[in-house]
Amino acid sequence: MKLIKRELSGRINGRKIVTGAESRESIMFNSFKGKCLIASLGCLCLGSLFGSGLPLSAIAQSNEPPLYLWNIVRFYSGLPQQDAAIRILQTQIEQDNPELLAADSIASNIWRDSPTFIGHEDILGQIEAAARSGDDPLEMALAIASPRTGAPLTVEVLPVDNIESPGRVIVTIEKGGFLDDSVAGSRHRFDMQLESEQWIIQRAGRQFRCRRGQQEGYFEGPCP
């Protein structure tokens, strides 16, 4: 168990914090090869067990399956208890992690399926045609986002359809530590589809985190 916990550390939600000194090959292996994505699921499961306050023996004896969002959508019929459960879930998300359902979140953009990322500057037209396709989505995203600045870097690769063999992924690259009076960091997002063994960028967006102003988080820009 100790070995597993060490392996999972630092890879929650498919994210891995790296620095400018770490090689791109290391980022690619830990993120795109699915290692951190699978570890992410393990982290969430372990965290829910250890944080529940229940002994593992009691949890193991429960035969009830977990609640999945797709089952909520599939079996929702307007019953009072279903409405109550959804309201509770909505409140918990808004309190604990409101970014998950924000207008510019990955989930919102996938759900709405707009031509461009909502709440992002559309940069697809700024990407050269040759750079819009390739063999490795993470390598493509890193090349476009130009992370060779020595600044802290966060990489996230999320499969949209299939964790083990995805045909569509969302790649997010966050950079911080900008030596700028107005801009503190940036976030790039790429929506990529696998077509004929080549990854094609369908959407690309960019946001900025500003130093000035009362609002926190990422915005389409420009920063004041």
N, C-alpha and C positions, 0 to 999 in steps of 0.2 A: 504493500500500500504506500509506503514512503516513496518508492521509486515512481509510482504513478503520480503522486501528488507533486513531485518535483518536475515531472514531465509536463503536467498541466499548468504549472504556475506561469503566469504572464501571458496566457493565451485565452483569455476569457472573451467570448463573443467573436471569435475568429480574429481577434486583434493581437498584435504583437508590437510592443514599443521597441524601437531600435534607434541607434544613434548614427551619425554620419560616419563613424569609424567602422561600423559593421558592413561587411561585404554585401553586395546586391545578391550574390548567389545564396547567401544564408537567408536573406529575406524571401527570395523566390521559393526555396525549399520548404521553409516553415509555413508559408502562406498558401501558395498555389497548389502544392502537392496534396493539400487536404489535411495535413497533419494537425494544423491548428484548428481547422474547422471541426474535425472529429473530437479533438481535445476540448473544444469549446463546449460541446454537448456534455462531455464528461464533467467539466468544471461546474456547469449549471446543475447537473444532477447531484454531484457531491455537495455543492453549496446548499442546495435545498434540503438535503438530508441532515447535514451537520447543523444547519441553522434553524431546523424546525423545533429543536428541543425534545424530540421524541427519540427513544432508543431505537437502534437499527432493527432489533428483533421485532418491535411493534410495527415498524414501517413495513418490514418484510412480510408480515402476516396479513397485510391489507391486500384484498383481491380487486379493489376498485382501480380501473385504469385512470391515467391522468386525463385532464381536460385539454383537448386540442382545439385550436381556433377553427380549423376547417370543419370539425364536427359541430361546433357552435353554429356556423353558417349553414351547414347541411341540414341539421335537425331543428333549427329554430322554427318555432310555430307560434310565437307570441304568448306563451304561457307566462304567468306572473313570476314564477321562480326563475325563468330564463331571463326576463327583463331585469330582475333584481341582480342576478349574477353578472350580467353584462355591465350594469351600472357600477357594481363593485369593482370589476376589472378595469373599467374606464377610469374610475377614481384612483385606483392603485397605480396605474400607468402614468396618469397625470401628475401624481405626487412623487413617484420614485424615478421615472424616466420619461418625461414628456417628449423628449426628442424622437421617441419611437413612432409617435403618431403626428408629429409636426407636419405642416404642409410641404416642407422641403425634404422630409425623411425618405429613406429608400422605400419603405412600405407604401407611403402615399404615392410616390412616383410610379411604382410598379402597378398599384391599384388603378390609378388614373390613366396610365399609358399614354401620356401626352407626347408630342413629337420631341420636346426638349425637357430637361430636368426643371421642375418647378422650383423657383427660388434660387436658381443658379444662373450665372452668366453662360450663355450658350457659346462653347468654344469649338464645336465640331468643325465649323468652317475654317478655323485657324489651324487645324491639323492637316499636314500634307497628306495627299492621297495615299502615298506609299506607306505612311505610318498608321493608316486606319485599319490595316489587316496584318496578321502575323501568326506565329505558332504558339506564343505564350502571352496570355492577356496581361499578366502582371508585369512582364518585361516591357510590353508595349506601354502600359500605364506609367511605369517608372520613367521611361524614356521621354514621354510627353510632359509629365509633371516636373521633370528636371530636378530631382532631389539632391543633386550633388552640391549641397551648400554647407554641409557639416551641421545643419540644424536638426533638432529632434524630429523624428519621422514616425508616423503611425500608418500601418498598412492593414487594410481589411479586404478580404476577398469573400464574397457571399454568393453561393450558388442559388439561382432562382428556381431551378426545376429539379435538379437531382444532385445530392451531395456527393455521391461516389463518382458519378460520371456526368458532370454538368454540361449542358448545351448552351447555357446562358449564365453569365456571372455579372455582378456589380463589383467593381474595384474602386475602393476609396483610398486616397492618399492624403494624409494631413501633415502639414509642415508647420513648425513653430519656430520661435526664437528669431524672428525677423529683426534686423537692425534698421528699423524704420520708425519714424515718429508717429505714423498713423496706422500702419498695418502691422498686426502682431503675428499673423499666420494665414495660411491658405488651406483650402480643401478642394481636391479634384475628385470628380466621380465619373466613371466610365461604365456604360451599359454595353456589354459585348455579347455577340451571338456567334455560335460555332456553325459555320457553313462550309461544307466540303473540306473538312479538316483545317480550316482557317478561321481564326477569330476576327470578326468584323465589328468595329466600333459603331454602334447604332446611335448612341447619345453620349455627349460629353459636356460636363458642366464644371464651373469653378465658383467658389465662394471665398470670402475673406473674413478674417476675424480682426476687428478694429480695436485700437488702443483707446480711442476717445469715444464718448457717448455713454449713455446709461444702459443700453441693451448689451446682453452677453450672447455669445454664440457666433455662428457664421451667417454672413449676409451676402447678397449678390454684389454689393458694392455700388459706388466707390466709398471708401472710408473717409470720414471728415478729417 
